[in-house]
């Protein structure tokens, strides 16, 4: 079992009445609500929290990309990963990821990931999300109907740029390049592990399974609602004749550890409310756009909604409802470990993206949560799957001996 300390890096200083006074946390959020001095503090707190997790034995630290919003302050997760490459030693740097349709040409992503892989000594995991409608269609003006086609060409160009030893020309539909010859090349061969974040698109599942990539189910609706989608995903894995290896799947999960269930609610409920009330206050017209989803994707979403699953926490109005739905896993270390083990075993999850900072949870309580999780929960999760399956989707870094030998040259 691999456990990654994952963060969304929300802006934690929105006004108390934000969701009542403002249209959306995405796209048209007023710029005067952002204080760069407070933003400076937030970035450094978030990096300190990830560095602490890395020092306490988490398998990786993770980050992602969003634009024009207060939900996640990482328009460039690569900048965060580059900072952490120098400040961490052994853990994976899980970038979930770079929206590759937003870069023209996508060789820019091939170069930056290769550069960070070399800087970190082979610790990069490369995430290639399609990107939300807010990030891609509204913030970056991408044409919805062409996005999947453009995404697949961008992916093919990146893979060839990483693996083709000689300079080559690329004459694609969206990219025409006389010379492709990136320097540096990735340290991991043939390239860093590729993880594909997504919500519930059957086309994405098929494509991930075809390429034998890892699928990262990124949702905060909770494992009760996620089970419907993950069962469907594994049915497609089986139909494709692939092994149901739990390491081919990752999921996000907010987790809060305390000395008792009541203390967990007292310490963390306000931050959870902040996230669901403010950070998920998205104008519905921005959340989707005609052409962004295929007909199959729309049907999958409607089928899920008809069964009362899916979404991003709609209908959960308070702490107890969120805990009951699995949107939040909280309690004592033993309770949290038991619930996470059951959750991961039931849905065959090999990589847990633990959200230990959430909403506007302050530095002190986040550090407490990270430390207690590392000391009391992490040891109870490590043995899950280790004697049953091999993780083909993990980093292959330089060994300590190799690093020492290089250092003397």
C-alpha positions as CSV (number, residue, x, y, z in Angstrom):
1,X,0.0,0.0,0.0
2,X,1.3,3.4,-0.9
3,X,0.1,6.5,0.9
4,X,0.6,10.0,-0.5
5,X,0.1,13.2,1.3
6,X,-2.0,15.1,-1.2
7,X,-3.0,18.8,-1.1
8,X,-5.4,21.0,-3.1
9,X,-3.9,24.2,-1.7
10,X,-7.2,26.1,-1.3
11,X,-7.1,29.8,-0.5
12,X,-7.9,29.8,3.2
13,X,-9.0,33.4,3.7
14,X,-12.3,33.8,1.9
15,X,-14.9,36.0,3.7
16,X,-17.4,34.3,6.0
17,X,-20.3,35.1,3.7
18,X,-18.5,34.2,0.5
19,X,-21.0,31.6,-0.7
20,X,-23.9,34.0,-0.1
21,X,-22.4,37.1,-1.6
22,X,-20.4,35.9,-4.6
23,X,-21.2,34.1,-7.8
24,X,-18.6,31.4,-7.9
25,X,-15.3,30.3,-6.4
26,X,-14.1,29.6,-10.0
27,X,-13.7,31.8,-13.1
28,X,-15.3,35.1,-12.1
29,X,-14.2,35.3,-8.4
30,X,-13.2,38.9,-7.7
31,X,-9.5,39.5,-7.6
32,X,-9.8,41.9,-4.6
33,X,-10.5,38.8,-2.4
34,X,-6.9,37.6,-2.9
35,X,-4.3,39.1,-0.6
36,X,-0.8,38.3,-2.0
37,X,0.8,38.7,1.4
38,X,-1.6,36.1,2.9
39,X,-1.0,34.0,-0.3
40,X,2.7,34.0,0.5
41,X,2.0,32.6,4.0
42,X,-0.4,30.0,2.5
43,X,2.2,28.7,0.0
44,X,4.9,28.4,2.6
45,X,2.5,26.7,5.1
46,X,1.5,24.2,2.4
47,X,5.1,23.4,1.4
48,X,6.1,23.0,5.0
49,X,3.2,20.5,5.5
50,X,4.3,18.4,2.5
51,X,7.9,18.5,3.6
52,X,6.9,17.3,7.0
53,X,4.9,14.4,5.5
54,X,7.9,13.5,3.4
55,X,10.2,13.5,6.5
56,X,7.7,11.3,8.4
57,X,7.6,8.4,6.0
58,X,4.8,9.0,3.5
59,X,5.5,7.3,0.2
60,X,4.9,10.5,-1.7
61,X,3.6,14.0,-1.8
62,X,1.1,15.2,-4.3
63,X,-0.3,18.3,-6.0
64,X,-2.5,19.2,-9.0
65,X,-3.4,22.0,-11.4
66,X,-6.3,24.5,-11.4
67,X,-6.8,28.0,-12.8
68,X,-8.8,31.1,-12.0
69,X,-10.1,30.0,-8.6
70,X,-9.7,29.9,-4.9
71,X,-10.3,26.1,-4.7
72,X,-6.7,25.3,-5.5
73,X,-3.8,27.7,-5.7
74,X,-1.6,25.7,-8.1
75,X,-1.9,27.0,-11.7
76,X,1.6,25.3,-12.1
77,X,2.0,22.2,-9.9
78,X,5.4,21.9,-11.5
79,X,6.7,24.8,-9.5
80,X,5.7,23.1,-6.3
81,X,7.2,19.8,-7.4
82,X,10.5,21.6,-8.3
83,X,10.6,23.2,-4.9
84,X,10.0,19.8,-3.2
85,X,12.5,18.0,-5.4
86,X,15.3,19.9,-3.5
87,X,13.6,19.7,-0.1
88,X,12.8,16.0,0.0
89,X,14.9,12.9,-0.4
90,X,13.2,9.6,-1.0
91,X,9.5,10.2,-1.5
92,X,7.7,10.3,-4.8
93,X,6.7,13.6,-6.3
94,X,3.1,12.9,-7.6
95,X,2.0,15.7,-10.0
96,X,-1.7,15.1,-10.8
97,X,-1.0,16.7,-13.0
98,X,-0.4,18.9,-16.0
99,X,-3.4,19.5,-18.2
100,X,-1.6,18.7,-21.4
101,X,-4.2,20.1,-23.8
102,X,-3.3,23.6,-22.4
103,X,0.3,23.5,-23.7
104,X,1.1,24.1,-27.4
105,X,3.3,22.3,-28.1
106,X,3.0,19.6,-25.3
107,X,6.8,19.1,-25.6
108,X,7.0,21.8,-22.9
109,X,5.5,19.3,-20.5
110,X,7.9,16.6,-21.7
111,X,10.8,18.9,-20.9
112,X,9.6,20.0,-17.5
113,X,8.7,16.6,-16.3
114,X,12.1,15.3,-17.6
115,X,13.9,18.1,-15.9
116,X,12.2,17.4,-12.5
117,X,12.8,13.7,-12.8
118,X,16.5,14.4,-13.2
119,X,16.5,17.0,-10.4
120,X,14.8,14.6,-8.0
121,X,16.8,11.5,-8.9
122,X,14.0,9.7,-10.6
123,X,11.1,10.4,-8.2
124,X,8.6,12.0,-10.6
125,X,5.1,10.6,-11.3
126,X,3.6,12.2,-14.3
127,X,-0.1,13.0,-14.2
128,X,-1.9,13.8,-17.4
129,X,-5.5,15.0,-16.6
130,X,-7.8,16.2,-19.3
131,X,-8.7,19.1,-17.0
132,X,-12.0,20.4,-15.7
133,X,-14.3,22.4,-17.9
134,X,-13.6,25.4,-15.7
135,X,-9.8,25.1,-16.1
136,X,-9.7,24.2,-19.8
137,X,-12.8,25.6,-21.5
138,X,-13.4,28.7,-19.5
139,X,-10.1,29.8,-18.1
140,X,-8.0,28.7,-21.1
141,X,-10.5,29.0,-23.9
142,X,-10.1,25.4,-25.3
143,X,-12.8,24.2,-27.7
144,X,-14.7,21.5,-25.8
145,X,-15.4,19.2,-28.7
146,X,-11.8,18.9,-29.8
147,X,-10.2,18.4,-26.3
148,X,-10.0,14.6,-26.2
149,X,-8.6,14.4,-29.7
150,X,-6.0,17.1,-28.8
151,X,-5.3,15.4,-25.5
152,X,-4.4,12.1,-27.2
153,X,-2.1,13.7,-29.7
154,X,-0.4,15.7,-26.9
155,X,0.1,12.4,-25.0
156,X,1.6,10.6,-28.0
157,X,4.0,13.5,-28.7
158,X,5.2,13.5,-25.0
159,X,5.8,9.8,-25.0
160,X,7.7,9.9,-28.3
161,X,9.7,12.9,-27.1
162,X,10.8,10.9,-24.0
163,X,11.6,7.7,-25.7
164,X,12.8,8.4,-29.3
165,X,16.6,8.5,-29.2
166,X,17.0,10.6,-32.3
167,X,15.6,14.0,-33.3
168,X,12.3,13.6,-35.2
169,X,9.7,15.7,-37.0
170,X,6.1,15.8,-35.8
171,X,3.3,16.6,-38.2
172,X,0.1,16.2,-36.2
173,X,-3.3,17.7,-36.4
174,X,-2.6,20.2,-33.6
175,X,1.2,20.3,-33.5
176,X,3.6,20.7,-36.3
177,X,7.3,20.6,-35.3
178,X,10.3,20.3,-37.6
179,X,12.6,19.2,-34.8
180,X,11.7,17.4,-31.6
181,X,14.8,16.6,-29.5
182,X,14.2,17.4,-25.8
183,X,17.0,17.9,-23.3
184,X,17.3,16.6,-20.7
185,X,15.7,13.2,-21.0
186,X,14.0,11.5,-18.0
187,X,16.1,9.6,-15.6
188,X,13.4,6.8,-15.2
189,X,13.2,4.5,-18.2
190,X,11.4,4.4,-20.5
191,X,9.8,7.4,-18.7
192,X,8.2,8.3,-15.4
193,X,5.1,6.4,-14.3
194,X,2.0,7.9,-15.8
195,X,-1.2,8.4,-13.7
196,X,-4.4,9.6,-15.3
197,X,-6.7,11.6,-13.0
198,X,-10.4,11.6,-13.8
199,X,-13.9,11.6,-12.5
200,X,-16.2,9.0,-14.2
201,X,-15.7,9.0,-17.9
202,X,-15.9,5.5,-19.5
203,X,-13.7,6.7,-22.4
204,X,-11.0,7.6,-20.0
205,X,-11.2,4.2,-18.3
206,X,-10.9,2.4,-21.6
207,X,-7.9,4.5,-22.7
208,X,-6.2,4.1,-19.3
209,X,-6.7,0.3,-19.4
210,X,-5.5,0.1,-23.0
211,X,-2.2,1.8,-22.1
212,X,-1.9,0.1,-18.7
213,X,-1.6,3.4,-16.9
214,X,-2.8,4.1,-13.3
215,X,-6.3,5.6,-13.0
216,X,-6.6,8.1,-10.2
217,X,-10.2,8.7,-9.1
218,X,-10.2,12.3,-7.8
219,X,-13.4,13.1,-6.0
220,X,-14.3,14.3,-2.5
221,X,-17.8,12.8,-2.6
222,X,-16.7,9.9,-0.4
223,X,-16.0,6.2,-0.9
224,X,-19.7,5.3,-0.5
225,X,-20.5,7.2,-3.7
226,X,-17.2,6.3,-5.4
227,X,-17.8,2.6,-5.2
228,X,-20.3,2.7,-8.0
229,X,-17.7,4.1,-10.4
230,X,-14.8,2.0,-9.2
231,X,-16.8,-1.2,-9.5
232,X,-17.6,-0.2,-13.1
233,X,-13.9,0.6,-13.7
234,X,-12.8,-2.8,-12.5
235,X,-15.5,-4.5,-14.6
236,X,-13.8,-2.9,-17.6
237,X,-10.4,-4.0,-16.4
238,X,-11.7,-7.6,-16.2
239,X,-13.4,-7.4,-19.6
240,X,-10.1,-6.2,-21.1
241,X,-8.3,-9.3,-19.7
242,X,-6.1,-7.3,-17.4
243,X,-5.3,-8.3,-13.9
244,X,-7.3,-6.6,-11.1
245,X,-4.1,-5.3,-9.5
246,X,-5.1,-2.8,-6.8
247,X,-2.0,-0.8,-7.6
248,X,-3.6,0.3,-10.9
249,X,-5.9,2.5,-8.9
250,X,-5.5,5.6,-6.7
251,X,-8.2,7.7,-4.9
252,X,-8.3,10.9,-3.0
253,X,-9.7,10.8,0.6
254,X,-9.9,13.6,3.3
255,X,-8.6,12.1,6.5
256,X,-8.7,13.6,10.0
257,X,-7.1,12.0,13.1
258,X,-7.6,13.0,16.7
259,X,-7.7,11.4,20.2
260,X,-11.5,10.8,19.9
261,X,-14.3,11.2,17.4
262,X,-15.6,14.2,19.3
263,X,-12.2,15.8,19.3
264,X,-12.0,15.2,15.5
265,X,-15.3,17.0,14.9
266,X,-14.2,19.8,17.2
267,X,-10.8,20.2,15.5
268,X,-11.7,19.7,11.9
269,X,-15.4,20.3,11.1
270,X,-15.1,24.0,10.5
271,X,-12.4,23.5,7.9
272,X,-14.5,20.8,6.2
273,X,-17.5,23.2,6.1
274,X,-15.3,25.8,4.6
275,X,-14.3,23.4,1.8
276,X,-17.8,22.2,0.9
277,X,-19.5,25.6,1.4
278,X,-16.9,27.9,-0.1
279,X,-14.4,25.9,-2.2
280,X,-17.1,23.9,-3.9
281,X,-19.3,27.0,-4.4
282,X,-19.1,26.7,-8.2
283,X,-21.7,28.2,-10.6
284,X,-23.2,25.2,-12.4
285,X,-22.8,26.8,-15.7
286,X,-19.0,26.7,-15.3
287,X,-18.9,23.1,-14.1
288,X,-19.7,21.7,-17.5
289,X,-20.1,22.9,-21.1
290,X,-21.6,21.3,-24.2
291,X,-19.1,19.1,-25.9
292,X,-16.9,18.6,-22.9
293,X,-18.5,15.2,-22.1
294,X,-19.3,12.6,-24.6
295,X,-22.8,11.0,-24.8
296,X,-21.4,8.0,-23.0
297,X,-20.0,10.2,-20.3
298,X,-23.3,12.0,-19.8
299,X,-25.1,8.7,-19.6
300,X,-22.7,7.4,-17.0
301,X,-23.2,10.6,-14.9
302,X,-27.0,10.4,-15.2
303,X,-27.0,6.7,-14.3
304,X,-24.9,7.4,-11.2
305,X,-27.1,10.3,-10.1
306,X,-30.3,8.2,-10.6
307,X,-28.7,5.8,-8.0
308,X,-27.9,8.7,-5.6
309,X,-24.1,8.5,-6.2
310,X,-21.4,10.6,-7.8
311,X,-21.1,14.4,-7.6
312,X,-18.9,16.3,-5.2
313,X,-20.7,16.1,-1.8
314,X,-24.1,17.5,-2.8
315,X,-26.7,16.8,-0.2
316,X,-24.3,16.4,2.7
317,X,-25.0,19.3,4.9
318,X,-23.0,18.6,8.1
319,X,-20.1,16.7,9.6
320,X,-22.0,13.6,10.6
321,X,-23.5,13.2,7.1
322,X,-20.1,13.6,5.5
323,X,-18.5,11.1,7.8
324,X,-21.4,8.6,7.2
325,X,-21.0,9.0,3.4
326,X,-17.2,8.5,3.6
327,X,-16.6,12.0,2.3
328,X,-14.6,12.4,5.5
329,X,-12.8,9.6,7.4
330,X,-12.2,10.8,10.9
331,X,-11.7,9.5,14.5
332,X,-8.9,8.0,16.6
333,X,-5.9,6.5,14.8
334,X,-7.2,3.0,15.2
335,X,-10.6,3.9,13.9
336,X,-9.2,5.8,10.9
337,X,-6.8,2.9,10.1
338,X,-9.6,0.3,10.3
339,X,-11.9,2.4,8.1
340,X,-9.2,3.1,5.5
341,X,-8.1,-0.5,5.3
342,X,-11.7,-1.6,4.8
343,X,-12.3,1.1,2.2
344,X,-9.1,0.2,0.3
345,X,-9.7,-3.6,0.4
346,X,-13.3,-3.3,-0.6
347,X,-12.6,-1.1,-3.6
348,X,-9.1,-2.5,-4.4
349,X,-7.2,0.7,-4.0
350,X,-3.4,0.5,-3.9
351,X,-2.5,4.2,-3.7
352,X,-4.3,6.4,-1.2
353,X,-4.1,10.2,-1.8
354,X,-4.7,11.4,1.8
355,X,-6.0,15.0,2.0
356,X,-4.7,15.9,5.5
357,X,-5.0,19.6,4.9
358,X,-8.5,20.6,3.8
359,X,-10.4,23.9,3.3
360,X,-9.0,26.5,5.7
361,X,-7.5,24.1,8.2
362,X,-4.7,26.1,9.8
363,X,-1.0,25.2,10.0
364,X,-1.0,24.0,13.6
365,X,-3.9,21.5,13.2
366,X,-2.7,20.3,9.8
367,X,0.8,19.6,11.3
368,X,-0.9,17.7,14.2
369,X,-3.0,15.7,11.7
370,X,0.0,14.8,9.5
371,X,2.2,13.8,12.4
372,X,-0.5,11.7,14.2
373,X,-1.4,10.0,10.9
374,X,2.2,9.2,10.2
375,X,2.9,7.9,13.6
376,X,-0.3,5.9,14.3
377,X,-2.2,5.3,11.1
378,X,0.5,4.8,8.4
379,X,2.1,1.7,10.0
380,X,-1.3,0.0,10.0
381,X,-1.7,0.5,6.3
382,X,1.8,-0.4,4.9
383,X,1.3,-4.2,4.7
384,X,-1.9,-4.0,2.7
385,X,-1.4,-5.8,-0.7
386,X,2.4,-6.1,-0.3
387,X,2.5,-10.0,-0.5
388,X,-0.2,-10.2,-3.1
389,X,0.6,-7.8,-5.9
390,X,3.5,-5.9,-7.5
391,X,3.3,-2.2,-8.0
392,X,4.1,-1.5,-11.6
393,X,3.0,2.2,-11.4
394,X,5.6,3.4,-8.9
395,X,8.9,5.4,-9.1
396,X,12.3,3.8,-9.8
397,X,14.7,6.3,-8.3
398,X,18.5,6.3,-8.1
399,X,19.7,4.1,-5.3
400,X,21.6,5.6,-2.4
401,X,24.7,3.9,-3.6
402,X,24.3,5.3,-7.1
403,X,23.7,8.8,-5.7
404,X,26.8,8.5,-3.5
405,X,28.9,7.3,-6.5
406,X,27.7,10.2,-8.7
407,X,28.5,12.7,-5.9
408,X,32.2,11.8,-6.0
409,X,32.5,12.4,-9.8
